[in-house]
Amino acid sequence: MKKLDHHDSNHQMKHTDESHEKNGECVVCGGKLTEEHRMKGEHVHSGMIDDLKKRFLISLLITIPILILSPTIQGLVGLGNSFRFTGDLYLLFALSSIVYFYGGYPFFKGFFNEIKLRTPGMDMLISVAITSAYLYSSAVVFGLMGEVFFWELATLIDIMLIGHWLEMKSVMGASRALEELVKLMPSNAHKIMFDKSIIDVPLDELSVEDHVVIKPGEKVPVDGEIIRGNTSIDESMITGESEPVFKEIGAEVIGGSINGDGSITVEIKKTGKDSFLSKVITLVEEAQANKSKTQNLADSFATWLTIIALSGGFITLLVWLAVTNLGFEFALERAVTVMVIACPHALGLAVPLVVAVSTSLSARNGLLIRNRASFERSRDVNAIIFDKTGTLTQGKFGVTDIIPLSSEYNENDVLKYAASLESYSEHPIAKGVVNSVKETFDVKDFKSIPGKGIQGKINTKNVEVVSPRYLKELNLDISNEKVDKLLSEGKTIVFVIIEAELKGVIALADIIREESREAIKEFRDMGIQCMMITGDRKEVAEWVSKEIGLDKYYAGVLPQEKAGKVREIQSEGLIVAMTGDGINDAPALAQADIGIAIGAGTDVAIEAGDVVLVRSNPLDAVYIIKLSKSTYKKMVQNLAWGAGYNIFAIPIAAGVLYSFGILLTPAAGVILMSLSTIIVAFNSRTLKIEKIAKT
């Protein structure tokens, strides 16, 4: 690929702000972006996790003397004024300032991004709470009447930092789909020079109309047209077509596909941004940049709490100033107390703890969650789309039918003769035949006929295993209802010829995974529509669809059309999950509301997915949906406990029961805060999900 524009090697090291950042987070994995990363255009997740861990540990160490020096905590543990000394509040102010500015830095950066994008969330809520506590407490230190809240802001920062750290550590993952696509291309090509010599040159030195030689088993380096030779090309990872495609002079080849058993000369037709692979790169990038990223549950919850905190604090201040004569200082203390209490410590752990537990639970069962926002939304999925090859099927050929055409040979004989010859071939169809027998005959004078078949001598007999194309060239005709039925199902047919006479027919197909049938049944029982998008022929797609009970299928869909087909289904109001394993699936995986990548597939598909199924088991996709529902339920429960603390504490903190002599003191706030945090932590550990069916 001569020119990749912005898809060059630099992109392997960088993610641009424009396409990968939203709300101060990576749009792919949800990780916080620090200012240093924005300045350099880099997104180094491990560095961010280390930074959060460092900030948490340093803030935690400083919090210990802050708690010891806080009058509220001293009173709570019964020390009274015995631990007070001259200048203790100034020392408390200095230590708290360090925690406020150093520990609070990530939240302030997130707050400014939320303001800029007009999407208030958790960072705004935290920033409002700790800033209110810091400014008010600082004013108290320097003369204002009231109580200091330094202990509140320090513990809040500590808990929020550890929450963010746990969350990022659990769901760490960076999108490298674009550089994985670039890696598909070989580094060099065999270029034919003007003097007919052949030299190896880097791809960026190739131009349109150059001629290159592609040897058997090599990757095709460019998009072009065959001008000499013929071969079979494996395009399965590019197009999704499971069967190798026979190519002869005049046929097009795609860069990144794998040459089969013939040597060919190709004239280059496209390079750089015009090539097929570069267009797929663009599709993946656009889908990732434009993919709808709904706010995760915690941010949605925090948005409302931010509104409540600001409006509640403002109303509290106005009411106390308007209807009482207790003075500005008392009214301000009540207002600040409301804004601080509105951000419960339990909220900082409510979601991260559940995320950590669900991520650990899924990892133990062979599932890797890479995108939390998409994972959360998968609970609402009402349509799931499967790729065929390598997802619903095993991605390799197996014998499905054997039809003897002569009384001389039975099914085992026909298969054994064919497998004996095929054992000398590297063709995927050959492997499917060979894997169906335990032993083979000795073969002499083996010869390959590229794109047509193979031949050799077995037990002194001339044996040929040929394609329907070659059968016609030999003027051998066959009229058989069973064969016609196999052809109508889109199965691959090979013919066994012994001593110039047609003796048998073998049908092969991409083997359907047994788990696929059960997975489809599970999804349909959950009310989820099951669909399939494949680049394979209509006959093949129809056969697979009937075998496993799909609701709908789309056949012959080109890779660049798959993402569009997903958008079309989404436009019907459906929340769509996409499961696939190939390069051709990458744009669709990025486009879907949740992309589920098969772990045995290509790195490109894995990097474009939100969830990776390590075991390549379709039933694990069922597990992901069920786990998402259970995880969301736990998050709601935890947030309800946190909200319960607020619902109870905020009105009392505002002073609605003041006339009855009841006022929420900071000490009482500590007890309520601790109780809600303990409940949230315990509840998170009870997350469970039914076991996955083992394969």
TAPE-V998703 format. One record per pair of residues at least 24 apart in sequence whose C-alpha atoms are under 8 Angstrom apart, sorted by sequence separation. I is the first residue (numbers start at 1). J is the second residue. If there is no record, write none. Layout:
i:I j:J
i:I j:J
This chain:
i:17 j:41
i:129 j:153
i:189 j:213
i:190 j:214
i:225 j:249
i:226 j:250
i:233 j:257
i:234 j:258
i:416 j:440
i:417 j:441
i:471 j:495
i:533 j:557
i:535 j:559
i:560 j:584
i:563 j:587
i:564 j:588
i:567 j:591
i:581 j:605
i:16 j:41
i:189 j:214
i:225 j:250
i:226 j:251
i:233 j:258
i:234 j:259
i:313 j:338
i:416 j:441
i:421 j:446
i:468 j:493
i:559 j:584
i:562 j:587
i:563 j:588
i:566 j:591
i:567 j:592
i:580 j:605
i:581 j:606
i:596 j:621
i:15 j:41
i:16 j:42
i:66 j:92
i:130 j:156
i:225 j:251
i:226 j:252
i:233 j:259
i:234 j:260
i:312 j:338
i:313 j:339
i:467 j:493
i:468 j:494
i:476 j:502
i:558 j:584
i:559 j:585
i:562 j:588
i:563 j:589
i:566 j:592
i:14 j:41
i:15 j:42
i:130 j:157
i:225 j:252
i:226 j:253
i:232 j:259
i:233 j:260
i:312 j:339
i:467 j:494
i:468 j:495
i:560 j:587
i:645 j:672
i:14 j:42
i:15 j:43
i:224 j:252
i:225 j:253
i:231 j:259
i:232 j:260
i:466 j:494
i:467 j:495
i:520 j:548
i:521 j:549
i:563 j:591
i:645 j:673
i:13 j:42
i:14 j:43
i:66 j:95
i:223 j:252
i:224 j:253
i:231 j:260
i:232 j:261
i:309 j:338
i:310 j:339
i:465 j:494
i:466 j:495
i:520 j:549
i:533 j:562
i:563 j:592
i:66 j:96
i:100 j:130
i:223 j:253
i:224 j:254
i:231 j:261
i:232 j:262
i:309 j:339
i:465 j:495
i:466 j:496
i:517 j:547
i:520 j:550
i:222 j:253
i:223 j:254
i:224 j:255
i:231 j:262
i:309 j:340
i:397 j:428
i:398 j:429
i:464 j:495
i:465 j:496
i:466 j:497
i:517 j:548
i:645 j:676
i:63 j:95
i:189 j:221
i:222 j:254
i:223 j:255
i:230 j:262
i:231 j:263
i:396 j:428
i:397 j:429
i:422 j:454
i:464 j:496
i:465 j:497
i:512 j:544
i:516 j:548
i:517 j:549
i:62 j:95
i:63 j:96
i:186 j:219
i:188 j:221
i:220 j:253
i:222 j:255
i:229 j:262
i:230 j:263
i:231 j:264
i:309 j:342
i:399 j:432
i:421 j:454
i:463 j:496
i:464 j:497
i:62 j:96
i:100 j:134
i:185 j:219
i:186 j:220
i:220 j:254
i:221 j:255
i:222 j:256
i:229 j:263
i:230 j:264
i:308 j:342
i:309 j:343
i:397 j:431
i:398 j:432
i:399 j:433
i:421 j:455
i:463 j:497
i:464 j:498
i:642 j:676
i:185 j:220
i:186 j:221
i:220 j:255
i:221 j:256
i:229 j:264
i:397 j:432
i:398 j:433
i:421 j:456
i:463 j:498
i:641 j:676
i:642 j:677
i:63 j:99
i:185 j:221
i:219 j:255
i:220 j:256
i:228 j:264
i:229 j:265
i:306 j:342
i:396 j:432
i:462 j:498
i:463 j:499
i:62 j:99
i:97 j:134
i:219 j:256
i:220 j:257
i:227 j:264
i:228 j:265
i:305 j:342
i:398 j:435
i:399 j:436
i:461 j:498
i:462 j:499
i:463 j:500
i:96 j:134
i:219 j:257
i:220 j:258
i:226 j:264
i:227 j:265
i:228 j:266
i:305 j:343
i:398 j:436
i:461 j:499
i:462 j:500
i:641 j:679
i:642 j:680
i:219 j:258
i:220 j:259
i:226 j:265
i:227 j:266
i:641 j:680
i:59 j:99
i:218 j:258
i:219 j:259
i:226 j:266
i:227 j:267
i:217 j:258
i:218 j:259
i:225 j:266
i:226 j:267
i:417 j:458
i:217 j:259
i:218 j:260
i:224 j:266
i:225 j:267
i:579 j:621
i:638 j:680
i:59 j:102
i:216 j:259
i:217 j:260
i:224 j:267
i:225 j:268
i:421 j:464
i:422 j:465
i:59 j:103
i:215 j:259
i:216 j:260
i:217 j:261
i:224 j:268
i:225 j:269
i:421 j:465
i:93 j:138
i:214 j:259
i:216 j:261
i:223 j:268
i:224 j:269
i:638 j:683
i:216 j:262
i:222 j:268
i:223 j:269
i:224 j:270
i:417 j:463
i:418 j:464
i:638 j:684
i:55 j:102
i:56 j:103
i:215 j:262
i:216 j:263
i:223 j:270
i:418 j:465
i:490 j:537
i:55 j:103
i:93 j:141
i:215 j:263
i:222 j:270
i:223 j:271
i:490 j:538
i:214 j:263
i:215 j:264
i:222 j:271
i:298 j:347
i:490 j:539
i:491 j:540
i:634 j:683
i:213 j:263
i:214 j:264
i:489 j:539
i:490 j:540
i:634 j:684
i:90 j:141
i:213 j:264
i:214 j:265
i:488 j:539
i:489 j:540
i:89 j:141
i:213 j:265
i:214 j:266
i:223 j:275
i:100 j:153
i:104 j:157
i:212 j:265
i:213 j:266
i:222 j:275
i:223 j:276
i:298 j:351
i:489 j:542
i:490 j:543
i:634 j:687
i:96 j:150
i:100 j:154
i:103 j:157
i:211 j:265
i:212 j:266
i:489 j:543
i:99 j:154
i:103 j:158
i:211 j:266
i:212 j:267
i:211 j:267
i:212 j:268
i:631 j:687
i:93 j:150
i:100 j:157
i:210 j:267
i:211 j:268
i:630 j:687
i:92 j:150
i:96 j:154
i:99 j:157
i:103 j:161
i:209 j:267
i:210 j:268
i:630 j:688
i:208 j:267
i:209 j:268
i:630 j:689
i:208 j:268
i:209 j:269
i:207 j:268
i:208 j:269
i:208 j:270
i:627 j:689
i:208 j:271
i:626 j:689
i:207 j:271
i:206 j:271
i:623 j:692
i:185 j:255
i:186 j:256
i:185 j:256
i:34 j:106
i:184 j:256
i:620 j:692
i:619 j:692
i:35 j:109
i:619 j:693
i:34 j:109
i:72 j:147
i:72 j:148
i:296 j:372
i:432 j:508
i:71 j:148
i:296 j:373
i:32 j:110
i:70 j:148
i:295 j:373
i:418 j:496
i:617 j:695
i:294 j:373
i:297 j:376
i:403 j:482
i:417 j:496
i:429 j:508
i:70 j:150
i:293 j:373
i:296 j:376
i:70 j:151
i:293 j:374
i:414 j:496
i:66 j:150
i:67 j:151
i:24 j:109
i:66 j:151
i:24 j:110
i:23 j:110
i:63 j:151
i:66 j:154
i:24 j:113
i:414 j:503
i:23 j:113
i:24 j:114
i:414 j:504
i:23 j:114
i:63 j:154
i:414 j:505
i:415 j:506
i:63 j:155
i:23 j:117
i:409 j:503
i:59 j:154
i:23 j:119
i:181 j:277
i:405 j:502
i:406 j:503
i:59 j:157
i:60 j:158
i:405 j:503
i:406 j:504
i:59 j:158
i:404 j:503
i:405 j:504
i:519 j:618
i:523 j:622
i:181 j:281
i:404 j:504
i:405 j:505
i:519 j:619
i:522 j:622
i:403 j:504
i:404 j:505
i:516 j:617
i:518 j:619
i:56 j:158
i:402 j:504
i:403 j:505
i:515 j:617
i:516 j:618
i:519 j:621
i:178 j:281
i:402 j:505
i:403 j:506
i:515 j:618
i:516 j:619
i:519 j:622
i:402 j:506
i:515 j:619
i:56 j:161
i:401 j:506
i:402 j:507
i:55 j:161
i:56 j:162
i:178 j:284
i:400 j:506
i:401 j:507
i:177 j:284
i:178 j:285
i:399 j:506
i:400 j:507
i:401 j:508
i:53 j:161
i:399 j:507
i:400 j:508
i:52 j:161
i:53 j:162
i:399 j:508
i:400 j:509
i:52 j:162
i:398 j:508
i:399 j:509
i:397 j:508
i:398 j:509
i:52 j:164
i:53 j:165
i:397 j:509
i:398 j:510
i:52 j:165
i:396 j:509
i:397 j:510
i:398 j:511
i:396 j:510
i:397 j:511
i:395 j:510
i:396 j:511
i:49 j:165
i:394 j:510
i:395 j:511
i:393 j:510
i:394 j:511
i:393 j:511
i:394 j:512
i:49 j:168
i:393 j:512
i:394 j:513
i:49 j:169
i:392 j:512
i:393 j:513
i:389 j:510
i:392 j:513
i:393 j:516
i:392 j:516
i:45 j:172
i:45 j:173
i:45 j:174
i:43 j:174
i:31 j:168
i:31 j:172
i:29 j:171
i:29 j:172
i:29 j:173
i:384 j:528
i:386 j:530
i:388 j:532
i:29 j:174
i:382 j:527
i:383 j:528
i:384 j:529
i:385 j:530
i:386 j:531
i:387 j:532
i:388 j:533
i:389 j:534
i:28 j:174
i:29 j:175
i:382 j:528
i:383 j:529
i:384 j:530
i:385 j:531
i:386 j:532
i:387 j:533
i:388 j:534
i:28 j:175
i:242 j:389
i:381 j:528
i:382 j:529
i:383 j:530
i:384 j:531
i:385 j:532
i:386 j:533
i:387 j:534
i:240 j:388
i:241 j:389
i:383 j:531
i:385 j:533
i:240 j:389
i:236 j:389
i:242 j:395
i:388 j:541
i:242 j:396
i:12 j:176
i:261 j:426
i:12 j:178
i:261 j:427
i:11 j:178
i:12 j:179
i:260 j:427
i:11 j:179
i:9 j:179
i:7 j:178
i:7 j:179
i:8 j:182
i:7 j:182
i:122 j:298
i:121 j:298
i:122 j:299
i:125 j:302
i:121 j:299
i:125 j:303
i:128 j:306
i:120 j:299
i:121 j:300
i:121 j:301
i:122 j:302
i:125 j:305
i:515 j:695
i:121 j:302
i:122 j:303
i:125 j:306
i:120 j:302
i:121 j:303
i:124 j:306
i:120 j:303
i:146 j:329
i:1 j:185
i:119 j:303
i:145 j:329
i:146 j:330
i:171 j:355
i:244 j:428
i:121 j:306
i:144 j:329
i:160 j:345
i:163 j:348
i:167 j:352
i:170 j:355
i:171 j:356
i:243 j:428
i:120 j:306
i:147 j:333
i:159 j:345
i:163 j:349
i:166 j:352
i:167 j:353
i:170 j:356
i:243 j:429
i:146 j:333
i:166 j:353
i:152 j:340
i:160 j:348
i:164 j:352
i:167 j:355
i:171 j:359
i:262 j:450
i:391 j:579
i:156 j:345
i:159 j:348
i:160 j:349
i:163 j:352
i:167 j:356
i:170 j:359
i:261 j:450
i:391 j:580
i:155 j:345
i:159 j:349
i:163 j:353
i:166 j:356
i:170 j:360
i:390 j:580
i:391 j:581
i:383 j:574
i:385 j:576
i:387 j:578
i:390 j:581
i:382 j:574
i:383 j:575
i:384 j:576
i:385 j:577
i:386 j:578
i:387 j:579
i:388 j:580
i:390 j:582
i:381 j:574
i:382 j:575
i:383 j:576
i:384 j:577
i:385 j:578
i:386 j:579
i:387 j:580
i:381 j:575
i:382 j:576
i:383 j:577
i:384 j:578
i:385 j:579
i:386 j:580
i:387 j:581
i:380 j:575
i:381 j:576
i:384 j:579
i:174 j:370
i:381 j:577
i:136 j:333
i:173 j:370
i:171 j:369
i:172 j:370
i:173 j:371
i:387 j:585
i:171 j:370
i:378 j:577
i:136 j:336
i:171 j:371
i:2 j:203
i:3 j:204
i:171 j:372
i:1 j:203
i:2 j:204
i:1 j:204
i:2 j:205
i:133 j:336
i:2 j:206
i:132 j:336
i:133 j:337
i:247 j:451
i:1 j:206
i:2 j:207
i:246 j:451
i:132 j:339
i:133 j:340
i:391 j:598
i:132 j:340
i:129 j:339
i:130 j:340
i:128 j:339
i:129 j:340
i:390 j:601
i:128 j:340
i:129 j:341
i:129 j:342
i:129 j:343
i:378 j:593
i:377 j:593
i:378 j:594
i:126 j:343
i:377 j:594
i:125 j:343
i:232 j:450
i:231 j:450
i:232 j:451
i:374 j:593
i:375 j:594
i:1 j:221
i:230 j:450
i:231 j:451
i:374 j:594
i:1 j:222
i:230 j:451
i:391 j:616
i:391 j:617
i:392 j:618
i:391 j:618
i:375 j:610
i:374 j:610
i:375 j:611
i:372 j:610
i:370 j:609
i:371 j:610
i:370 j:610
i:371 j:611
i:369 j:610
i:370 j:611
i:369 j:611
i:370 j:612
i:368 j:611
i:369 j:612
i:367 j:611
i:368 j:612
i:381 j:625
i:367 j:612
i:368 j:613
i:367 j:613
i:368 j:614
i:378 j:624
i:379 j:625
i:366 j:613
i:367 j:614
i:378 j:625
i:379 j:626
i:366 j:614
i:367 j:615
i:366 j:615
i:379 j:628
i:378 j:628
i:379 j:629
i:377 j:628
i:378 j:629
i:376 j:628
i:367 j:620
i:375 j:628
i:376 j:629
i:379 j:632
i:376 j:631
i:376 j:632
i:367 j:624
i:28 j:288
i:27 j:288
i:27 j:289
i:362 j:624
i:362 j:627
i:19 j:285
i:27 j:293
i:5 j:272
i:3 j:271
i:4 j:272
i:5 j:273
i:20 j:288
i:242 j:510
i:2 j:271
i:3 j:272
i:4 j:273
i:19 j:288
i:20 j:289
i:358 j:627
i:1 j:271
i:2 j:272
i:3 j:273
i:19 j:289
i:1 j:272
i:358 j:631
i:1 j:275
i:4 j:278
i:7 j:281
i:287 j:563
i:355 j:631
i:283 j:560
i:354 j:631
i:280 j:559
i:280 j:560
i:283 j:563
i:354 j:634
i:279 j:560
i:354 j:635
i:351 j:635
i:350 j:635
i:351 j:638
i:350 j:638
i:351 j:639
i:350 j:639
i:347 j:638
i:346 j:638
i:347 j:639
i:350 j:642
i:241 j:534
i:346 j:639
i:240 j:534
i:241 j:535
i:242 j:536
i:240 j:535
i:241 j:536
i:346 j:641
i:347 j:642
i:239 j:535
i:240 j:536
i:346 j:642
i:345 j:642
i:344 j:642
i:291 j:590
i:344 j:643
i:287 j:587
i:291 j:591
i:287 j:588
i:291 j:592
i:292 j:593
i:344 j:645
i:284 j:586
i:285 j:587
i:288 j:590
i:291 j:593
i:344 j:646
i:284 j:587
i:287 j:590
i:288 j:591
i:343 j:646
i:280 j:584
i:283 j:587
i:284 j:588
i:287 j:591
i:342 j:646
i:341 j:646
i:284 j:590
i:280 j:587
i:341 j:649
i:342 j:650
i:341 j:650
i:338 j:650
i:341 j:653
i:338 j:653
i:337 j:653
i:338 j:654
i:337 j:654
i:239 j:558
i:240 j:559
i:334 j:653
i:335 j:654
i:239 j:559
i:334 j:654
i:238 j:559
i:334 j:655
i:284 j:608
i:346 j:673
i:357 j:684
i:365 j:692
i:341 j:669
i:345 j:673
i:349 j:677
i:353 j:681
i:357 j:685
i:344 j:673
i:358 j:687
i:346 j:676
i:350 j:680
i:354 j:684
i:357 j:687
i:346 j:677
i:349 j:680
i:350 j:681
i:353 j:684
i:354 j:685
i:345 j:677
i:349 j:681
i:354 j:687
i:346 j:680
i:350 j:684
i:297 j:635
i:316 j:654
i:29 j:370
i:30 j:371
i:313 j:654
i:29 j:371
i:30 j:372
i:240 j:582
i:28 j:371
i:29 j:372
i:30 j:373
i:238 j:582
i:239 j:583
i:240 j:584
i:237 j:582
i:238 j:583
i:239 j:584
i:236 j:582
i:237 j:583
i:238 j:584
i:237 j:584
i:237 j:602
i:181 j:583
i:177 j:586
i:180 j:603
i:181 j:604
i:180 j:604
i:177 j:603
i:178 j:604
i:177 j:604
i:180 j:607
i:176 j:604
i:177 j:605
i:177 j:606
i:177 j:607
i:176 j:607
i:177 j:608
i:175 j:607
i:176 j:608
i:174 j:607
i:175 j:608
i:28 j:610
i:76 j:667
i:72 j:666
i:73 j:667
i:72 j:667
